[in-house]
Amino acid sequence: MLSFSSAHESAVVKTELEQMKEKYMHAERDGKAAEMQLTLQTTQHNQALASLRREIQLLQAASRPDERIQELEEKIGDMDELMRSKTQEIEENDDRFIE
């Protein structure tokens, strides 16, 4: 009876081993597929990120002229104010000179 039981146990162990090998192969294949998918997603993510960075740079470059125009308008305003002040000062000096 022992040999039948041993043979049966051996067959069960072999069957379990084959099932485990099959599960391992499936897991290995699934792991490689997941790695490939992750690599693809990483590449797509990096490309999207690079595209967004380029877009940000373009938007920043496009907004700079507006900032530059505003700076120049402020400088013109300051120069106009200075010009008015100097003109008034000259007129006052002319008035005193004429008197």
Buried (B, 14 or more C-beta within 10 A) or exposed (E): EEEEEEEEEEEEEEEEEEEEEEEEEEEEEEEEEEEEEEEEEEEEEEEEEEEEEEEEEEEEEEEEEEEEEEEEEEEEEEEEEEEEEEEEEEEEEEEEEEE
